[in-house]
């Protein structure tokens, strides 16, 4: 007598069918995923490397450090943009600075296979390069260079097929560089940059002539002393209430015969403030050439106005020179020309042609919500236009060290 097939057998058959359907769905999903997202199945490059800081001697004899990379073993790769590509994985390069900037390395000077070659990542120092441009090369850099920020730099090699990081060792510690970048600076074609590399755009530009023919490949602007200037809107990166430094290269053409009392010889280099009438002025900071003298003025947080003026000729007409103004809260301004500290005196008021008594006042900068102007005073009645060239320019929220001032002077930097 035969047994009847019970419900248990049917349940097993249904279960097997369900499992087969699930496997089929998973298989189809994998095929679809592979078709739609091939990068998920893409094998990425692997690059074993050695990364470190390498000193580079400047024309001045001083040293700065750059990042050197030695690819030692791994998959074949090439840097996107190199002149002769050996094939392999396409890789882009990015630098992460100690102060949080993410810089795409666009200046490429590489050829052939890169394993066993010493590569260098460094700030671009070619004519027309911006203050945030960086290069990678298999040739040791030379010439005057901008210092890199001190601290750990991470160099990222990115496989552009799979968009993942592919280098095993990536950190280099810069110790022979700068402690911090300026809050704003530049002047490439008249353009200034924030320390995060974004552009600081002028809202008034009466077309001072742009050139790249200055010493050390310096970009500069020529002002005619009549009606040309640049204006940048008020911005937190241009405001200073404690320490600061103005670092600028000048080639003045209209500083006159050294008479600081003749207003026809007054040339405004830069300033952030406003002039109300004749004697009422509100300045966060302002730097002016009075004849051959240099004049730095500011309004203190208590509302009183002061200025520091060199005690004799500080500028030479028709020659490039490097000017630094150091401001340290609780101290008095220091004015340097070509790396040399100038003798100067602080006075109360804002009328240098009728000096009052010298003042022991110390700096406590008052912030003001006025635009920054280059080449003109913040007044239409007394504009005191600048006549000459203004090159590399930087505004720091700290005083520069003597070493930094000397390095800037010797390397045509700011």
TIROKE-914245 format. One record per residue (C-alpha): residue in three letters; chain; x, y, z. Coordinates in steps of 0.5 Angstrom, whole numbers. Example, Ala and Ser with C-alpha at 12.3 -4.5 7.8 and 13.67 -1.06 7.14 Angstrom:
<marpas>
    r  c      u      v      w
  ALA  A     25     -9     16
  SER  A     27     -2     14
</marpas>
This chain:
<marpas>
    r  c      u      v      w
  UNK  A      0      0      0
  UNK  A      3      7     -2
  UNK  A      4     13      3
  UNK  A      1     19      1
  UNK  A      6     25      0
  UNK  A      4     30      6
  UNK  A      5     37      7
  UNK  A     12     37      9
  UNK  A     15     35      2
  UNK  A     11     41     -1
  UNK  A     14     46      4
  UNK  A     21     44      2
  UNK  A     20     44     -5
  UNK  A     17     51     -4
  UNK  A     23     53      0
  UNK  A     28     51     -5
  UNK  A     24     55    -10
  UNK  A     24     61     -6
  UNK  A     32     60     -5
  UNK  A     33     60    -12
  UNK  A     29     66    -14
  UNK  A     33     70     -8
  UNK  A     39     67    -11
  UNK  A     37     69    -18
  UNK  A     35     76    -16
  UNK  A     42     77    -12
  UNK  A     45     75    -19
  UNK  A     41     80    -23
  UNK  A     43     86    -18
  UNK  A     50     84    -18
  UNK  A     50     84    -26
  UNK  A     46     91    -26
  UNK  A     51     94    -20
  UNK  A     57     92    -24
  UNK  A     54     95    -31
  UNK  A     51    102    -27
  UNK  A     57    102    -22
  UNK  A     63     99    -25
  UNK  A     68    103    -20
  UNK  A     65     98    -15
  UNK  A     69     93    -18
  UNK  A     75     97    -20
  UNK  A     82     95    -17
  UNK  A     85    101    -15
  UNK  A     92    103    -15
  UNK  A     97    102    -10
  UNK  A    103    106     -9
  UNK  A    109    105     -3
  UNK  A    112    111     -2
  UNK  A    117    115      2
  UNK  A    115    122      4
  UNK  A    119    128      8
  UNK  A    121    135      8
  UNK  A    127    137      4
  UNK  A    131    144      5
  UNK  A    132    148     -1
  UNK  A    137    153     -1
  UNK  A    134    160     -4
  UNK  A    139    165     -8
  UNK  A    139    169     -1
  UNK  A    143    163      2
  UNK  A    137    162      7
  UNK  A    133    155      7
  UNK  A    126    153      6
  UNK  A    123    146      6
  UNK  A    119    143      1
  UNK  A    115    136      1
  UNK  A    119    131     -3
  UNK  A    116    124     -5
  UNK  A    120    118     -7
  UNK  A    115    112    -10
  UNK  A    118    106     -9
  UNK  A    114    100    -11
  UNK  A    107     99    -13
  UNK  A    102     99    -19
  UNK  A    104    103    -25
  UNK  A    101    110    -25
  UNK  A    102    117    -28
  UNK  A    100    124    -26
  UNK  A     95    127    -30
  UNK  A     98    132    -34
  UNK  A    105    130    -34
  UNK  A    108    131    -41
  UNK  A    110    123    -43
  UNK  A    105    118    -40
  UNK  A    108    111    -39
  UNK  A    100    109    -38
  UNK  A     97    105    -32
  UNK  A     93    108    -27
  UNK  A     91    116    -28
  UNK  A     93    120    -21
  UNK  A     91    127    -19
  UNK  A     95    130    -13
  UNK  A     92    134     -8
  UNK  A     96    138     -2
  UNK  A     93    139      5
  UNK  A     96    144      9
  UNK  A     97    145     17
  UNK  A     92    150     17
  UNK  A     86    147     13
  UNK  A     87    149      6
  UNK  A     86    143      1
  UNK  A     90    145     -5
  UNK  A     90    142    -12
  UNK  A     97    141    -15
  UNK  A     96    143    -22
  UNK  A    103    145    -24
  UNK  A    106    139    -27
  UNK  A    113    138    -29
  UNK  A    114    130    -30
  UNK  A    116    125    -35
  UNK  A    116    118    -36
  UNK  A    115    112    -30
  UNK  A    116    115    -23
  UNK  A    118    110    -19
  UNK  A    125    111    -16
  UNK  A    124    118    -18
  UNK  A    125    124    -13
  UNK  A    119    128    -14
  UNK  A    118    135    -10
  UNK  A    111    139     -8
  UNK  A    112    146     -7
  UNK  A    109    153     -8
  UNK  A    109    155    -15
  UNK  A    115    161    -17
  UNK  A    114    162    -24
  UNK  A    111    168    -27
  UNK  A    104    169    -27
  UNK  A    103    164    -21
  UNK  A     98    165    -16
  UNK  A    100    165     -8
  UNK  A     96    159     -7
  UNK  A     99    155    -14
  UNK  A    103    149    -12
  UNK  A    107    145    -17
  UNK  A    110    137    -17
  UNK  A    116    136    -21
  UNK  A    122    131    -22
  UNK  A    127    137    -22
  UNK  A    129    140    -15
  UNK  A    126    147    -15
  UNK  A    130    153    -15
  UNK  A    130    160    -15
  UNK  A    126    165    -10
  UNK  A    120    161     -7
  UNK  A    115    162     -2
  UNK  A    115    159      4
  UNK  A    110    153      6
  UNK  A    107    154     13
  UNK  A    110    150     18
  UNK  A    107    143     21
  UNK  A    104    137     18
  UNK  A    103    137     10
  UNK  A     99    131      7
  UNK  A    100    130      0
  UNK  A     94    126     -3
  UNK  A     95    121     -9
  UNK  A     88    120    -12
  UNK  A     86    114    -17
  UNK  A     81    118    -21
  UNK  A     78    112    -24
  UNK  A     76    109    -17
  UNK  A     76    116    -13
  UNK  A     80    113     -7
  UNK  A     87    115     -4
  UNK  A     92    110     -7
  UNK  A     99    112     -3
  UNK  A    101    109      3
  UNK  A    106    114      6
  UNK  A    103    121      5
  UNK  A    105    126     11
  UNK  A    111    131     11
  UNK  A    113    136     17
  UNK  A    115    143     15
  UNK  A    120    146     20
  UNK  A    123    151     16
  UNK  A    117    155     13
  UNK  A    112    161     16
  UNK  A    108    160     22
  UNK  A    102    163     19
  UNK  A    100    166     12
  UNK  A     97    173     11
  UNK  A     90    174     12
  UNK  A     90    177      5
  UNK  A     95    178      0
  UNK  A     97    178     -7
  UNK  A     97    183    -13
  UNK  A     97    178    -18
  UNK  A     94    182    -24
  UNK  A     92    186    -18
  UNK  A     88    181    -15
  UNK  A     89    179     -8
  UNK  A     87    173     -4
  UNK  A     85    170      3
  UNK  A     89    165      6
  UNK  A     84    160      4
  UNK  A     86    161     -3
  UNK  A     79    164     -5
  UNK  A     79    171     -9
  UNK  A     79    178     -6
  UNK  A     75    182    -11
  UNK  A     76    189    -12
  UNK  A     69    193    -13
  UNK  A     72    199    -16
  UNK  A     78    198    -20
  UNK  A     80    204    -25
  UNK  A     85    200    -29
  UNK  A     92    201    -26
  UNK  A     97    198    -31
  UNK  A     98    190    -29
  UNK  A    105    187    -31
  UNK  A    110    181    -29
  UNK  A    116    184    -30
  UNK  A    118    186    -23
  UNK  A    124    183    -19
  UNK  A    124    176    -17
  UNK  A    118    175    -22
  UNK  A    114    180    -18
  UNK  A    107    182    -20
  UNK  A    105    189    -19
  UNK  A    101    195    -21
  UNK  A    102    201    -24
  UNK  A     98    207    -21
  UNK  A     99    214    -25
  UNK  A     98    219    -18
  UNK  A     92    222    -21
  UNK  A     86    218    -21
  UNK  A     88    210    -21
  UNK  A     86    206    -15
  UNK  A     83    200    -12
  UNK  A     78    199     -7
  UNK  A     76    192     -3
  UNK  A     70    192      1
  UNK  A     70    191      8
  UNK  A     71    184     10
  UNK  A     73    181     17
  UNK  A     80    178     13
  UNK  A     82    186     13
  UNK  A     80    188     20
  UNK  A     85    188     25
  UNK  A     84    190     33
  UNK  A     90    187     36
  UNK  A     97    185     32
  UNK  A     98    186     25
  UNK  A    103    187     20
  UNK  A    103    191     13
  UNK  A    108    187      8
  UNK  A    109    191      1
  UNK  A    114    192     -4
  UNK  A    114    199     -7
  UNK  A    117    203    -13
  UNK  A    115    210    -12
  UNK  A    115    215    -17
  UNK  A    112    221    -14
  UNK  A    115    221     -7
  UNK  A    118    228     -8
  UNK  A    124    232     -5
  UNK  A    123    229      2
  UNK  A    119    235      5
  UNK  A    114    231      9
  UNK  A    110    238     10
  UNK  A    108    239      2
  UNK  A    102    235      1
  UNK  A    103    235     -6
  UNK  A    108    230     -5
  UNK  A    104    225     -1
  UNK  A    102    218     -4
  UNK  A     97    214      0
  UNK  A    100    207     -1
  UNK  A     94    203      3
  UNK  A     89    205      8
  UNK  A     82    202     11
  UNK  A     78    208     14
  UNK  A     75    215     13
  UNK  A     77    222     13
  UNK  A     71    227     15
  UNK  A     73    234     13
  UNK  A     80    236     15
  UNK  A     82    234     22
  UNK  A     77    228     24
  UNK  A     79    222     21
  UNK  A     77    214     23
  UNK  A     83    209     21
  UNK  A     84    202     22
  UNK  A     90    203     19
  UNK  A     93    207     14
  UNK  A    100    207     11
  UNK  A    103    214      7
  UNK  A    109    216      4
  UNK  A    110    224      6
  UNK  A    115    226      1
  UNK  A    121    221      3
  UNK  A    118    219     10
  UNK  A    114    214     12
  UNK  A    107    215     16
  UNK  A    103    210     19
  UNK  A     97    212     22
  UNK  A     91    209     26
  UNK  A     85    210     31
  UNK  A     86    207     38
  UNK  A     80    204     41
  UNK  A     79    210     46
  UNK  A     77    214     39
  UNK  A     84    218     39
  UNK  A     88    218     33
  UNK  A     95    217     33
  UNK  A    101    217     27
  UNK  A    108    214     27
  UNK  A    113    218     22
  UNK  A    120    216     21
  UNK  A    125    221     23
  UNK  A    128    222     16
  UNK  A    128    220      9
  UNK  A    126    213      9
  UNK  A    124    212      1
  UNK  A    128    212     -5
  UNK  A    124    215    -11
  UNK  A    125    210    -17
  UNK  A    127    204    -14
  UNK  A    124    198    -11
  UNK  A    124    197     -4
  UNK  A    121    193      1
  UNK  A    117    196      7
  UNK  A    114    193     13
  UNK  A    110    196     19
  UNK  A    110    191     25
  UNK  A    104    193     30
  UNK  A    104    189     37
  UNK  A     98    191     42
  UNK  A    101    195     47
  UNK  A    107    197     44
  UNK  A    109    202     39
  UNK  A    109    201     31
  UNK  A    116    199     28
  UNK  A    117    201     21
  UNK  A    122    197     17
  UNK  A    125    199     10
  UNK  A    129    193      6
  UNK  A    130    189     13
  UNK  A    132    195     17
  UNK  A    129    198     23
  UNK  A    127    206     22
  UNK  A    128    211     27
  UNK  A    121    214     28
  UNK  A    116    218     33
  UNK  A    109    217     35
  UNK  A    105    223     35
  UNK  A     97    225     37
  UNK  A     93    227     32
  UNK  A     93    227     24
  UNK  A     96    233     21
  UNK  A    104    231     20
  UNK  A    105    238     17
  UNK  A    104    241     24
  UNK  A    107    236     29
  UNK  A    105    237     36
  UNK  A    108    234     42
  UNK  A    111    226     41
  UNK  A    106    221     45
  UNK  A    108    215     49
  UNK  A    101    212     46
  UNK  A    101    205     45
  UNK  A     97    201     39
  UNK  A     90    199     41
  UNK  A     87    199     34
  UNK  A     80    200     33
  UNK  A     76    196     28
  UNK  A     72    200     23
  UNK  A     67    198     18
  UNK  A     70    202     12
  UNK  A     73    199      5
  UNK  A     81    198      4
  UNK  A     83    202     -1
  UNK  A     90    202     -5
  UNK  A     93    208     -8
  UNK  A     88    213     -5
  UNK  A     86    216      1
  UNK  A     79    215      4
  UNK  A     77    222      2
  UNK  A     75    225     -5
  UNK  A     77    232     -2
  UNK  A     84    230      0
  UNK  A     85    223     -4
  UNK  A     93    223     -4
  UNK  A     93    219    -10
  UNK  A    100    214    -10
  UNK  A    104    215    -16
  UNK  A    109    209    -18
  UNK  A    108    201    -17
  UNK  A    106    197    -12
  UNK  A    108    190    -12
  UNK  A    107    184     -7
  UNK  A    103    186     -2
  UNK  A    101    182      5
  UNK  A     97    183     11
  UNK  A     98    179     17
  UNK  A     94    179     24
  UNK  A    101    178     27
  UNK  A    108    182     27
  UNK  A    113    179     23
  UNK  A    119    176     26
  UNK  A    126    179     24
  UNK  A    128    173     20
  UNK  A    121    173     16
  UNK  A    122    180     14
  UNK  A    130    179     12
  UNK  A    127    173      8
  UNK  A    122    177      4
  UNK  A    127    182      3
  UNK  A    132    178      0
  UNK  A    127    174     -4
  UNK  A    123    179     -7
  UNK  A    117    176     -3
  UNK  A    112    179      2
</marpas>
